Amino acid sequence: MTEMVVATGEELVRIQPENDRWRAVRLSSGQAMQCLAVAPRDGEVLYAGSHGEGVWKSTNRGSDWARLEFSEPNVFSLAVSPADGAL
């Protein structure tokens, strides 16, 4: 299935095809979501950075999110190492 998860700057949205149209669904997560990164070795694992709420992680392609302990509350870019999965 083709789908995208998008950080809008306010929330996270999953965009997926439905019949001959695209459907956008808001995902339950923190506020002010700024960026996303996908774990290279596991496409189910997503990380999101927020303005004011640090880093969030999903292990099911964005259906559920948990806030991670991260020292910086404002995160505007993320990367996941393909070598060892380090964020």
PDB file with SEQRES, HELIX, SHEET and CRYST1 records, atoms N, CA, C and O in Angstrom:
SEQRES   1 A   87  MET THR GLU MET VAL VAL ALA THR GLY GLU GLU LEU VAL          
SEQRES   2 A   87  ARG ILE GLN PRO GLU ASN ASP ARG TRP ARG ALA VAL ARG          
SEQRES   3 A   87  LEU SER SER GLY GLN ALA MET GLN CYS LEU ALA VAL ALA          
SEQRES   4 A   87  PRO ARG ASP GLY GLU VAL LEU TYR ALA GLY SER HIS GLY          
SEQRES   5 A   87  GLU GLY VAL TRP LYS SER THR ASN ARG GLY SER ASP TRP          
SEQRES   6 A   87  ALA ARG LEU GLU PHE SER GLU PRO ASN VAL PHE SER LEU          
SEQRES   7 A   87  ALA VAL SER PRO ALA ASP GLY ALA LEU                          
SHEET    1 AA1 3 MET A   4  ALA A   7  0                                        
SHEET    2 AA1 3 LEU A  12  GLU A  18 -1                                        
SHEET    3 AA1 3 ARG A  21  LEU A  27 -1                                        
SHEET    1 AA2 4 MET A  33  VAL A  38  0                                        
SHEET    2 AA2 4 LEU A  46  SER A  50 -1                                        
SHEET    3 AA2 4 VAL A  55  SER A  58 -1                                        
SHEET    4 AA2 4 ALA A  66  ARG A  67 -1                                        
CRYST1    1.000    1.000    1.000  90.00  90.00  90.00 P 1           1          
ATOM      1  N   MET A   1       0.849  -1.182   0.000  1.00  0.00           N  
ATOM      2  CA  MET A   1       0.000   0.000   0.000  1.00  0.00           C  
ATOM      3  C   MET A   1       0.890   1.239   0.000  1.00  0.00           C  
ATOM      4  O   MET A   1       1.862   1.314   0.752  1.00  0.00           O  
ATOM      5  N   THR A   2       0.561   2.185  -0.828  1.00  0.00           N  
ATOM      6  CA  THR A   2       1.254   3.461  -0.863  1.00  0.00           C  
ATOM      7  C   THR A   2       0.624   4.393   0.164  1.00  0.00           C  
ATOM      8  O   THR A   2      -0.593   4.577   0.187  1.00  0.00           O  
ATOM      9  N   GLU A   3       1.458   4.974   1.005  1.00  0.00           N  
ATOM     10  CA  GLU A   3       0.969   5.949   1.968  1.00  0.00           C  
ATOM     11  C   GLU A   3       2.124   6.846   2.379  1.00  0.00           C  
ATOM     12  O   GLU A   3       3.293   6.513   2.186  1.00  0.00           O  
ATOM     13  N   MET A   4       1.773   7.988   2.946  1.00  0.00           N  
ATOM     14  CA  MET A   4       2.764   8.930   3.451  1.00  0.00           C  
ATOM     15  C   MET A   4       2.335   9.367   4.839  1.00  0.00           C  
ATOM     16  O   MET A   4       1.145   9.440   5.144  1.00  0.00           O  
ATOM     17  N   VAL A   5       3.329   9.659   5.682  1.00  0.00           N  
ATOM     18  CA  VAL A   5       3.072  10.329   6.950  1.00  0.00           C  
ATOM     19  C   VAL A   5       3.774  11.668   6.852  1.00  0.00           C  
ATOM     20  O   VAL A   5       4.953  11.735   6.504  1.00  0.00           O  
ATOM     21  N   VAL A   6       3.052  12.733   7.157  1.00  0.00           N  
ATOM     22  CA  VAL A   6       3.536  14.089   6.946  1.00  0.00           C  
ATOM     23  C   VAL A   6       3.499  14.868   8.258  1.00  0.00           C  
ATOM     24  O   VAL A   6       2.512  14.818   8.992  1.00  0.00           O  
ATOM     25  N   ALA A   7       4.580  15.586   8.543  1.00  0.00           N  
ATOM     26  CA  ALA A   7       4.610  16.526   9.659  1.00  0.00           C  
ATOM     27  C   ALA A   7       4.204  17.886   9.104  1.00  0.00           C  
ATOM     28  O   ALA A   7       4.872  18.423   8.221  1.00  0.00           O  
ATOM     29  N   THR A   8       3.116  18.442   9.617  1.00  0.00           N  
ATOM     30  CA  THR A   8       2.592  19.698   9.077  1.00  0.00           C  
ATOM     31  C   THR A   8       3.115  20.934   9.797  1.00  0.00           C  
ATOM     32  O   THR A   8       2.858  22.060   9.372  1.00  0.00           O  
ATOM     33  N   GLY A   9       3.847  20.723  10.887  1.00  0.00           N  
ATOM     34  CA  GLY A   9       4.257  21.841  11.728  1.00  0.00           C  
ATOM     35  C   GLY A   9       3.330  21.983  12.921  1.00  0.00           C  
ATOM     36  O   GLY A   9       3.663  22.647  13.903  1.00  0.00           O  
ATOM     37  N   GLU A  10       2.170  21.358  12.830  1.00  0.00           N  
ATOM     38  CA  GLU A  10       1.224  21.352  13.938  1.00  0.00           C  
ATOM     39  C   GLU A  10       0.887  19.934  14.388  1.00  0.00           C  
ATOM     40  O   GLU A  10       0.739  19.681  15.583  1.00  0.00           O  
ATOM     41  N   GLU A  11       0.766  19.012  13.440  1.00  0.00           N  
ATOM     42  CA  GLU A  11       0.380  17.647  13.771  1.00  0.00           C  
ATOM     43  C   GLU A  11       0.978  16.693  12.746  1.00  0.00           C  
ATOM     44  O   GLU A  11       1.686  17.107  11.828  1.00  0.00           O  
ATOM     45  N   LEU A  12       0.682  15.414  12.920  1.00  0.00           N  
ATOM     46  CA  LEU A  12       1.090  14.406  11.950  1.00  0.00           C  
ATOM     47  C   LEU A  12      -0.142  13.896  11.232  1.00  0.00           C  
ATOM     48  O   LEU A  12      -1.195  13.704  11.839  1.00  0.00           O  
ATOM     49  N   VAL A  13       0.001  13.678   9.922  1.00  0.00           N  
ATOM     50  CA  VAL A  13      -1.120  13.251   9.099  1.00  0.00           C  
ATOM     51  C   VAL A  13      -0.673  12.084   8.225  1.00  0.00           C  
ATOM     52  O   VAL A  13       0.393  12.134   7.611  1.00  0.00           O  
ATOM     53  N   ARG A  14      -1.488  11.037   8.171  1.00  0.00           N  
ATOM     54  CA  ARG A  14      -1.253   9.931   7.242  1.00  0.00           C  
ATOM     55  C   ARG A  14      -2.104  10.185   6.002  1.00  0.00           C  
ATOM     56  O   ARG A  14      -3.308  10.428   6.097  1.00  0.00           O  
ATOM     57  N   ILE A  15      -1.463  10.126   4.843  1.00  0.00           N  
ATOM     58  CA  ILE A  15      -2.163  10.319   3.572  1.00  0.00           C  
ATOM     59  C   ILE A  15      -2.088   9.004   2.809  1.00  0.00           C  
ATOM     60  O   ILE A  15      -1.001   8.474   2.574  1.00  0.00           O  
ATOM     61  N   GLN A  16      -3.243   8.481   2.426  1.00  0.00           N  
ATOM     62  CA  GLN A  16      -3.286   7.192   1.741  1.00  0.00           C  
ATOM     63  C   GLN A  16      -4.390   7.174   0.694  1.00  0.00           C  
ATOM     64  O   GLN A  16      -5.374   7.903   0.813  1.00  0.00           O  
ATOM     65  N   PRO A  17      -4.229   6.340  -0.337  1.00  0.00           N  
ATOM     66  CA  PRO A  17      -5.258   6.262  -1.365  1.00  0.00           C  
ATOM     67  C   PRO A  17      -6.502   5.552  -0.842  1.00  0.00           C  
ATOM     68  O   PRO A  17      -6.422   4.596  -0.070  1.00  0.00           O  
ATOM     69  N   GLU A  18      -7.630   6.040  -1.278  1.00  0.00           N  
ATOM     70  CA  GLU A  18      -8.907   5.412  -0.952  1.00  0.00           C  
ATOM     71  C   GLU A  18      -9.803   5.555  -2.167  1.00  0.00           C  
ATOM     72  O   GLU A  18     -10.231   6.659  -2.505  1.00  0.00           O  
ATOM     73  N   ASN A  19     -10.084   4.450  -2.817  1.00  0.00           N  
ATOM     74  CA  ASN A  19     -10.790   4.443  -4.103  1.00  0.00           C  
ATOM     75  C   ASN A  19      -9.966   5.260  -5.103  1.00  0.00           C  
ATOM     76  O   ASN A  19      -8.799   4.936  -5.321  1.00  0.00           O  
ATOM     77  N   ASP A  20     -10.513   6.276  -5.701  1.00  0.00           N  
ATOM     78  CA  ASP A  20      -9.770   7.089  -6.665  1.00  0.00           C  
ATOM     79  C   ASP A  20      -9.355   8.431  -6.086  1.00  0.00           C  
ATOM     80  O   ASP A  20      -9.085   9.369  -6.836  1.00  0.00           O  
ATOM     81  N   ARG A  21      -9.298   8.539  -4.762  1.00  0.00           N  
ATOM     82  CA  ARG A  21      -8.953   9.793  -4.100  1.00  0.00           C  
ATOM     83  C   ARG A  21      -7.893   9.536  -3.045  1.00  0.00           C  
ATOM     84  O   ARG A  21      -7.527   8.394  -2.769  1.00  0.00           O  
ATOM     85  N   TRP A  22      -7.402  10.636  -2.455  1.00  0.00           N  
ATOM     86  CA  TRP A  22      -6.469  10.550  -1.342  1.00  0.00           C  
ATOM     87  C   TRP A  22      -7.214  10.894  -0.063  1.00  0.00           C  
ATOM     88  O   TRP A  22      -8.039  11.808  -0.045  1.00  0.00           O  
ATOM     89  N   ARG A  23      -6.928  10.173   0.991  1.00  0.00           N  
ATOM     90  CA  ARG A  23      -7.570  10.393   2.289  1.00  0.00           C  
ATOM     91  C   ARG A  23      -6.505  10.804   3.297  1.00  0.00           C  
ATOM     92  O   ARG A  23      -5.458  10.162   3.393  1.00  0.00           O  
ATOM     93  N   ALA A  24      -6.765  11.867   4.048  1.00  0.00           N  
ATOM     94  CA  ALA A  24      -5.850  12.352   5.082  1.00  0.00           C  
ATOM     95  C   ALA A  24      -6.456  12.062   6.452  1.00  0.00           C  
ATOM     96  O   ALA A  24      -7.613  12.392   6.715  1.00  0.00           O  
ATOM     97  N   VAL A  25      -5.659  11.441   7.320  1.00  0.00           N  
ATOM     98  CA  VAL A  25      -6.112  11.085   8.660  1.00  0.00           C  
ATOM     99  C   VAL A  25      -5.122  11.656   9.672  1.00  0.00           C  
ATOM    100  O   VAL A  25      -3.920  11.414   9.567  1.00  0.00           O  
ATOM    101  N   ARG A  26      -5.617  12.408  10.643  1.00  0.00           N  
ATOM    102  CA  ARG A  26      -4.756  12.924  11.712  1.00  0.00           C  
ATOM    103  C   ARG A  26      -4.329  11.779  12.610  1.00  0.00           C  
ATOM    104  O   ARG A  26      -5.125  10.900  12.942  1.00  0.00           O  
ATOM    105  N   LEU A  27      -3.051  11.801  13.002  1.00  0.00           N  
ATOM    106  CA  LEU A  27      -2.519  10.780  13.887  1.00  0.00           C  
ATOM    107  C   LEU A  27      -2.407  11.327  15.299  1.00  0.00           C  
ATOM    108  O   LEU A  27      -2.088  12.499  15.500  1.00  0.00           O  
ATOM    109  N   SER A  28      -2.669  10.475  16.265  1.00  0.00           N  
ATOM    110  CA  SER A  28      -2.559  10.859  17.669  1.00  0.00           C  
ATOM    111  C   SER A  28      -1.091  10.949  18.050  1.00  0.00           C  
ATOM    112  O   SER A  28      -0.369   9.953  17.997  1.00  0.00           O  
ATOM    113  N   SER A  29      -0.653  12.127  18.429  1.00  0.00           N  
ATOM    114  CA  SER A  29       0.746  12.348  18.810  1.00  0.00           C  
ATOM    115  C   SER A  29       0.822  13.654  19.586  1.00  0.00           C  
ATOM    116  O   SER A  29      -0.197  14.221  19.978  1.00  0.00           O  
ATOM    117  N   GLY A  30       2.029  14.113  19.798  1.00  0.00           N  
ATOM    118  CA  GLY A  30       2.236  15.386  20.477  1.00  0.00           C  
ATOM    119  C   GLY A  30       1.827  16.555  19.592  1.00  0.00           C  
ATOM    120  O   GLY A  30       1.253  16.360  18.520  1.00  0.00           O  
ATOM    121  N   GLN A  31       2.121  17.751  20.038  1.00  0.00           N  
ATOM    122  CA  GLN A  31       1.762  18.972  19.331  1.00  0.00           C  
ATOM    123  C   GLN A  31       2.967  19.551  18.596  1.00  0.00           C  
ATOM    124  O   GLN A  31       4.110  19.224  18.917  1.00  0.00           O  
ATOM    125  N   ALA A  32       2.716  20.395  17.631  1.00  0.00           N  
ATOM    126  CA  ALA A  32       3.742  21.151  16.906  1.00  0.00           C  
ATOM    127  C   ALA A  32       4.799  20.254  16.268  1.00  0.00           C  
ATOM    128  O   ALA A  32       5.998  20.503  16.398  1.00  0.00           O  
ATOM    129  N   MET A  33       4.345  19.211  15.578  1.00  0.00           N  
ATOM    130  CA  MET A  33       5.253  18.255  14.944  1.00  0.00           C  
ATOM    131  C   MET A  33       5.945  18.889  13.738  1.00  0.00           C  
ATOM    132  O   MET A  33       5.290  19.388  12.823  1.00  0.00           O  
ATOM    133  N   GLN A  34       7.273  18.863  13.752  1.00  0.00           N  
ATOM    134  CA  GLN A  34       8.080  19.573  12.768  1.00  0.00           C  
ATOM    135  C   GLN A  34       8.754  18.684  11.726  1.00  0.00           C  
ATOM    136  O   GLN A  34       8.960  19.117  10.593  1.00  0.00           O  
ATOM    137  N   CYS A  35       9.104  17.433  12.093  1.00  0.00           N  
ATOM    138  CA  CYS A  35       9.886  16.594  11.188  1.00  0.00           C  
ATOM    139  C   CYS A  35       9.650  15.124  11.486  1.00  0.00           C  
ATOM    140  O   CYS A  35       9.152  14.762  12.552  1.00  0.00           O  
ATOM    141  N   LEU A  36      10.017  14.279  10.521  1.00  0.00           N  
ATOM    142  CA  LEU A  36       9.880  12.828  10.652  1.00  0.00           C  
ATOM    143  C   LEU A  36      11.132  12.135  10.156  1.00  0.00           C  
ATOM    144  O   LEU A  36      11.842  12.655   9.295  1.00  0.00           O  
ATOM    145  N   ALA A  37      11.401  10.961  10.702  1.00  0.00           N  
ATOM    146  CA  ALA A  37      12.460  10.090  10.195  1.00  0.00           C  
ATOM    147  C   ALA A  37      11.966   8.654  10.302  1.00  0.00           C  
ATOM    148  O   ALA A  37      11.276   8.294  11.256  1.00  0.00           O  
ATOM    149  N   VAL A  38      12.325   7.837   9.316  1.00  0.00           N  
ATOM    150  CA  VAL A  38      11.958   6.426   9.296  1.00  0.00           C  
ATOM    151  C   VAL A  38      13.206   5.605   9.595  1.00  0.00           C  
ATOM    152  O   VAL A  38      14.279   5.887   9.061  1.00  0.00           O  
ATOM    153  N   ALA A  39      13.072   4.598  10.440  1.00  0.00           N  
ATOM    154  CA  ALA A  39      14.192   3.707  10.715  1.00  0.00           C  
ATOM    155  C   ALA A  39      14.510   2.919   9.447  1.00  0.00           C  
ATOM    156  O   ALA A  39      13.630   2.233   8.929  1.00  0.00           O  
ATOM    157  N   PRO A  40      15.746   2.994   8.925  1.00  0.00           N  
ATOM    158  CA  PRO A  40      16.082   2.341   7.666  1.00  0.00           C  
ATOM    159  C   PRO A  40      15.894   0.825   7.671  1.00  0.00           C  
ATOM    160  O   PRO A  40      15.599   0.235   6.632  1.00  0.00           O  
ATOM    161  N   ARG A  41      16.062   0.200   8.816  1.00  0.00           N  
ATOM    162  CA  ARG A  41      15.953  -1.260   8.893  1.00  0.00           C  
ATOM    163  C   ARG A  41      14.555  -1.752   9.233  1.00  0.00           C  
ATOM    164  O   ARG A  41      14.291  -2.952   9.160  1.00  0.00           O  
ATOM    165  N   ASP A  42      13.657  -0.848   9.604  1.00  0.00           N  
ATOM    166  CA  ASP A  42      12.298  -1.243   9.987  1.00  0.00           C  
ATOM    167  C   ASP A  42      11.342  -0.114   9.661  1.00  0.00           C  
ATOM    168  O   ASP A  42      11.239   0.849  10.421  1.00  0.00           O  
ATOM    169  N   GLY A  43      10.639  -0.215   8.543  1.00  0.00           N  
ATOM    170  CA  GLY A  43       9.721   0.822   8.094  1.00  0.00           C  
ATOM    171  C   GLY A  43       8.527   1.053   8.996  1.00  0.00           C  
ATOM    172  O   GLY A  43       7.783   2.015   8.803  1.00  0.00           O  
ATOM    173  N   GLU A  44       8.328   0.187   9.981  1.00  0.00           N  
ATOM    174  CA  GLU A  44       7.250   0.375  10.950  1.00  0.00           C  
ATOM    175  C   GLU A  44       7.620   1.428  11.988  1.00  0.00           C  
ATOM    176  O   GLU A  44       6.740   2.015  12.618  1.00  0.00           O  
ATOM    177  N   VAL A  45       8.928   1.673  12.173  1.00  0.00           N  
ATOM    178  CA  VAL A  45       9.408   2.571  13.224  1.00  0.00           C  
ATOM    179  C   VAL A  45       9.604   3.977  12.657  1.00  0.00           C  
ATOM    180  O   VAL A  45      10.386   4.188  11.730  1.00  0.00           O  
ATOM    181  N   LEU A  46       8.876   4.932  13.236  1.00  0.00           N  
ATOM    182  CA  LEU A  46       8.964   6.340  12.854  1.00  0.00           C  
ATOM    183  C   LEU A  46       9.350   7.162  14.071  1.00  0.00           C  
ATOM    184  O   LEU A  46       8.992   6.833  15.202  1.00  0.00           O  
ATOM    185  N   TYR A  47      10.086   8.237  13.821  1.00  0.00           N  
ATOM    186  CA  TYR A  47      10.424   9.210  14.861  1.00  0.00           C  
ATOM    187  C   TYR A  47       9.918  10.565  14.399  1.00  0.00           C  
ATOM    188  O   TYR A  47       9.993  10.888  13.213  1.00  0.00           O  
ATOM    189  N   ALA A  48       9.405  11.356  15.329  1.00  0.00           N  
ATOM    190  CA  ALA A  48       8.922  12.697  15.002  1.00  0.00           C  
ATOM    191  C   ALA A  48       9.538  13.694  15.975  1.00  0.00           C  
ATOM    192  O   ALA A  48       9.633  13.431  17.174  1.00  0.00           O  
ATOM    193  N   GLY A  49       9.952  14.832  15.447  1.00  0.00           N  
ATOM    194  CA  GLY A  49      10.482  15.910  16.273  1.00  0.00           C  
ATOM    195  C   GLY A  49       9.454  17.021  16.384  1.00  0.00           C  
ATOM    196  O   GLY A  49       8.750  17.327  15.421  1.00  0.00           O  
ATOM    197  N   SER A  50       9.372  17.619  17.552  1.00  0.00           N  
ATOM    198  CA  SER A  50       8.354  18.646  17.778  1.00  0.00           C  
ATOM    199  C   SER A  50       8.970  19.940  18.307  1.00  0.00           C  
ATOM    200  O   SER A  50      10.113  19.972  18.765  1.00  0.00           O  
ATOM    201  N   HIS A  51       8.187  20.984  18.229  1.00  0.00           N  
ATOM    202  CA  HIS A  51       8.555  22.265  18.821  1.00  0.00           C  
ATOM    203  C   HIS A  51       7.945  22.310  20.212  1.00  0.00           C  
ATOM    204  O   HIS A  51       6.745  22.529  20.373  1.00  0.00           O  
ATOM    205  N   GLY A  52       8.791  22.099  21.215  1.00  0.00           N  
ATOM    206  CA  GLY A  52       8.333  22.191  22.597  1.00  0.00           C  
ATOM    207  C   GLY A  52       8.101  20.870  23.292  1.00  0.00           C  
ATOM    208  O   GLY A  52       7.994  20.842  24.518  1.00  0.00           O  
ATOM    209  N   GLU A  53       8.016  19.753  22.546  1.00  0.00           N  
ATOM    210  CA  GLU A  53       7.732  18.454  23.166  1.00  0.00           C  
ATOM    211  C   GLU A  53       8.749  17.382  22.804  1.00  0.00           C  
ATOM    212  O   GLU A  53       8.458  16.197  22.967  1.00  0.00           O  
ATOM    213  N   GLY A  54       9.931  17.749  22.319  1.00  0.00           N  
ATOM    214  CA  GLY A  54      10.996  16.789  22.073  1.00  0.00           C  
ATOM    215  C   GLY A  54      10.730  15.798  20.961  1.00  0.00           C  
ATOM    216  O   GLY A  54      10.183  16.146  19.914  1.00  0.00           O  
ATOM    217  N   VAL A  55      11.130  14.542  21.202  1.00  0.00           N  
ATOM    218  CA  VAL A  55      11.067  13.480  20.185  1.00  0.00           C  
ATOM    219  C   VAL A  55      10.029  12.438  20.571  1.00  0.00           C  
ATOM    220  O   VAL A  55       9.883  12.082  21.740  1.00  0.00           O  
ATOM    221  N   TRP A  56       9.318  11.962  19.568  1.00  0.00           N  
ATOM    222  CA  TRP A  56       8.292  10.937  19.724  1.00  0.00           C  
ATOM    223  C   TRP A  56       8.645   9.744  18.859  1.00  0.00           C  
ATOM    224  O   TRP A  56       9.311   9.892  17.834  1.00  0.00           O  
ATOM    225  N   LYS A  57       8.195   8.540  19.269  1.00  0.00           N  
ATOM    226  CA  LYS A  57       8.483   7.314  18.520  1.00  0.00           C  
ATOM    227  C   LYS A  57       7.215   6.491  18.339  1.00  0.00           C  
ATOM    228  O   LYS A  57       6.388   6.378  19.244  1.00  0.00           O  
ATOM    229  N   SER A  58       7.085   5.918  17.140  1.00  0.00           N  
ATOM    230  CA  SER A  58       6.004   4.980  16.840  1.00  0.00           C  
ATOM    231  C   SER A  58       6.622   3.692  16.331  1.00  0.00           C  
ATOM    232  O   SER A  58       7.566   3.729  15.541  1.00  0.00           O  
ATOM    233  N   THR A  59       6.110   2.565  16.764  1.00  0.00           N  
ATOM    234  CA  THR A  59       6.586   1.273  16.274  1.00  0.00           C  
ATOM    235  C   THR A  59       5.567   0.610  15.353  1.00  0.00           C  
ATOM    236  O   THR A  59       5.735  -0.548  14.970  1.00  0.00           O  
ATOM    237  N   ASN A  60       4.502   1.347  14.995  1.00  0.00           N  
ATOM    238  CA  ASN A  60       3.467   0.789  14.124  1.00  0.00           C  
ATOM    239  C   ASN A  60       3.036   1.791  13.044  1.00  0.00           C  
ATOM    240  O   ASN A  60       1.844   2.021  12.839  1.00  0.00           O  
ATOM    241  N   ARG A  61       4.002   2.370  12.371  1.00  0.00           N  
ATOM    242  CA  ARG A  61       3.803   3.305  11.251  1.00  0.00           C  
ATOM    243  C   ARG A  61       2.940   4.513  11.611  1.00  0.00           C  
ATOM    244  O   ARG A  61       2.239   5.051  10.755  1.00  0.00           O  
ATOM    245  N   GLY A  62       2.988   4.932  12.847  1.00  0.00           N  
ATOM    246  CA  GLY A  62       2.309   6.161  13.236  1.00  0.00           C  
ATOM    247  C   GLY A  62       0.956   6.000  13.880  1.00  0.00           C  
ATOM    248  O   GLY A  62       0.312   6.998  14.204  1.00  0.00           O  
ATOM    249  N   SER A  63       0.498   4.770  14.080  1.00  0.00           N  
ATOM    250  CA  SER A  63      -0.809   4.592  14.725  1.00  0.00           C  
ATOM    251  C   SER A  63      -0.777   4.979  16.192  1.00  0.00           C  
ATOM    252  O   SER A  63      -1.741   5.549  16.703  1.00  0.00           O  
ATOM    253  N   ASP A  64       0.322   4.677  16.877  1.00  0.00           N  
ATOM    254  CA  ASP A  64       0.487   5.027  18.286  1.00  0.00           C  
ATOM    255  C   ASP A  64       1.846   5.686  18.469  1.00  0.00           C  
ATOM    256  O   ASP A  64       2.809   5.333  17.789  1.00  0.00           O  
ATOM    257  N   TRP A  65       1.922   6.639  19.383  1.00  0.00           N  
ATOM    258  CA  TRP A  65       3.162   7.387  19.615  1.00  0.00           C  
ATOM    259  C   TRP A  65       3.467   7.442  21.100  1.00  0.00           C  
ATOM    260  O   TRP A  65       2.565   7.505  21.935  1.00  0.00           O  
ATOM    261  N   ALA A  66       4.763   7.418  21.416  1.00  0.00           N  
ATOM    262  CA  ALA A  66       5.228   7.582  22.799  1.00  0.00           C  
ATOM    263  C   ALA A  66       6.334   8.630  22.797  1.00  0.00           C  
ATOM    264  O   ALA A  66       7.195   8.640  21.917  1.00  0.00           O  
ATOM    265  N   ARG A  67       6.300   9.496  23.776  1.00  0.00           N  
ATOM    266  CA  ARG A  67       7.336  10.530  23.890  1.00  0.00           C  
ATOM    267  C   ARG A  67       8.599   9.909  24.477  1.00  0.00           C  
ATOM    268  O   ARG A  67       8.541   9.174  25.463  1.00  0.00           O  
ATOM    269  N   LEU A  68       9.736  10.211  23.864  1.00  0.00           N  
ATOM    270  CA  LEU A  68      11.026   9.720  24.342  1.00  0.00           C  
ATOM    271  C   LEU A  68      11.678  10.759  25.242  1.00  0.00           C  
ATOM    272  O   LEU A  68      11.417  11.956  25.125  1.00  0.00           O  
ATOM    273  N   GLU A  69      12.529  10.281  26.140  1.00  0.00           N  
ATOM    274  CA  GLU A  69      13.315  11.216  26.945  1.00  0.00           C  
ATOM    275  C   GLU A  69      14.388  11.794  26.042  1.00  0.00           C  
ATOM    276  O   GLU A  69      15.206  11.062  25.486  1.00  0.00           O  
ATOM    277  N   PHE A  70      14.381  13.102  25.901  1.00  0.00           N  
ATOM    278  CA  PHE A  70      15.313  13.791  25.028  1.00  0.00           C  
ATOM    279  C   PHE A  70      15.583  15.143  25.652  1.00  0.00           C  
ATOM    280  O   PHE A  70      14.647  15.840  26.046  1.00  0.00           O  
ATOM    281  N   SER A  71      16.832  15.524  25.748  1.00  0.00           N  
ATOM    282  CA  SER A  71      17.192  16.733  26.506  1.00  0.00           C  
ATOM    283  C   SER A  71      16.719  18.026  25.858  1.00  0.00           C  
ATOM    284  O   SER A  71      16.531  19.021  26.559  1.00  0.00           O  
ATOM    285  N   GLU A  72      16.522  18.045  24.561  1.00  0.00           N  
ATOM    286  CA  GLU A  72      16.123  19.270  23.856  1.00  0.00           C  
ATOM    287  C   GLU A  72      14.622  19.229  23.541  1.00  0.00           C  
ATOM    288  O   GLU A  72      14.163  18.287  22.894  1.00  0.00           O  
ATOM    289  N   PRO A  73      13.851  20.225  23.980  1.00  0.00           N  
ATOM    290  CA  PRO A  73      12.414  20.215  23.689  1.00  0.00           C  
ATOM    291  C   PRO A  73      12.077  20.611  22.251  1.00  0.00           C  
ATOM    292  O   PRO A  73      11.009  20.256  21.753  1.00  0.00           O  
ATOM    293  N   ASN A  74      12.963  21.335  21.581  1.00  0.00           N  
ATOM    294  CA  ASN A  74      12.692  21.804  20.220  1.00  0.00           C  
ATOM    295  C   ASN A  74      13.541  21.017  19.224  1.00  0.00           C  
ATOM    296  O   ASN A  74      14.765  21.145  19.208  1.00  0.00           O  
ATOM    297  N   VAL A  75      12.890  20.206  18.399  1.00  0.00           N  
ATOM    298  CA  VAL A  75      13.582  19.344  17.445  1.00  0.00           C  
ATOM    299  C   VAL A  75      13.021  19.627  16.051  1.00  0.00           C  
ATOM    300  O   VAL A  75      11.839  19.408  15.785  1.00  0.00           O  
ATOM    301  N   PHE A  76      13.888  20.116  15.174  1.00  0.00           N  
ATOM    302  CA  PHE A  76      13.449  20.511  13.838  1.00  0.00           C  
ATOM    303  C   PHE A  76      14.003  19.630  12.729  1.00  0.00           C  
ATOM    304  O   PHE A  76      13.641  19.803  11.565  1.00  0.00           O  
ATOM    305  N   SER A  77      14.888  18.676  13.076  1.00  0.00           N  
ATOM    306  CA  SER A  77      15.357  17.697  12.092  1.00  0.00           C  
ATOM    307  C   SER A  77      15.827  16.449  12.826  1.00  0.00           C  
ATOM    308  O   SER A  77      16.324  16.520  13.949  1.00  0.00           O  
ATOM    309  N   LEU A  78      15.658  15.301  12.167  1.00  0.00           N  
ATOM    310  CA  LEU A  78      16.042  14.018  12.738  1.00  0.00           C  
ATOM    311  C   LEU A  78      16.686  13.170  11.655  1.00  0.00           C  
ATOM    312  O   LEU A  78      16.418  13.352  10.467  1.00  0.00           O  
ATOM    313  N   ALA A  79      17.535  12.246  12.075  1.00  0.00           N  
ATOM    314  CA  ALA A  79      18.086  11.238  11.171  1.00  0.00           C  
ATOM    315  C   ALA A  79      18.307   9.961  11.968  1.00  0.00           C  
ATOM    316  O   ALA A  79      18.612  10.000  13.160  1.00  0.00           O  
ATOM    317  N   VAL A  80      18.147   8.833  11.293  1.00  0.00           N  
ATOM    318  CA  VAL A  80      18.375   7.535  11.911  1.00  0.00           C  
ATOM    319  C   VAL A  80      19.510   6.852  11.163  1.00  0.00           C  
ATOM    320  O   VAL A  80      19.451   6.727   9.939  1.00  0.00           O  
ATOM    321  N   SER A  81      20.533   6.411  11.868  1.00  0.00           N  
ATOM    322  CA  SER A  81      21.695   5.778  11.254  1.00  0.00           C  
ATOM    323  C   SER A  81      21.321   4.423  10.662  1.00  0.00           C  
ATOM    324  O   SER A  81      20.724   3.595  11.351  1.00  0.00           O  
ATOM    325  N   PRO A  82      21.659   4.186   9.407  1.00  0.00           N  
ATOM    326  CA  PRO A  82      21.404   2.867   8.825  1.00  0.00           C  
ATOM    327  C   PRO A  82      22.365   1.818   9.381  1.00  0.00           C  
ATOM    328  O   PRO A  82      22.082   0.623   9.291  1.00  0.00           O  
ATOM    329  N   ALA A  83      23.485   2.235   9.949  1.00  0.00           N  
ATOM    330  CA  ALA A  83      24.469   1.290  10.487  1.00  0.00           C  
ATOM    331  C   ALA A  83      24.001   0.656  11.785  1.00  0.00           C  
ATOM    332  O   ALA A  83      24.066  -0.564  11.940  1.00  0.00           O  
ATOM    333  N   ASP A  84      23.523   1.485  12.733  1.00  0.00           N  
ATOM    334  CA  ASP A  84      23.166   0.942  14.040  1.00  0.00           C  
ATOM    335  C   ASP A  84      21.815   1.405  14.570  1.00  0.00           C  
ATOM    336  O   ASP A  84      21.443   1.057  15.690  1.00  0.00           O  
ATOM    337  N   GLY A  85      21.085   2.171  13.797  1.00  0.00           N  
ATOM    338  CA  GLY A  85      19.763   2.619  14.216  1.00  0.00           C  
ATOM    339  C   GLY A  85      19.777   3.770  15.198  1.00  0.00           C  
ATOM    340  O   GLY A  85      18.730   4.138  15.730  1.00  0.00           O  
ATOM    341  N   ALA A  86      20.956   4.352  15.452  1.00  0.00           N  
ATOM    342  CA  ALA A  86      21.038   5.467  16.402  1.00  0.00           C  
ATOM    343  C   ALA A  86      20.279   6.675  15.857  1.00  0.00           C  
ATOM    344  O   ALA A  86      20.333   6.971  14.663  1.00  0.00           O  
ATOM    345  N   LEU A  87      19.577   7.361  16.744  1.00  0.00           N  
ATOM    346  CA  LEU A  87      18.812   8.551  16.375  1.00  0.00           C  
ATOM    347  C   LEU A  87      19.694   9.771  16.485  1.00  0.00           C  
ATOM    348  O   LEU A  87      19.243  10.885  16.218  1.00  0.00           O  
TER     349      LEU A  87                                                      
END                                                                             
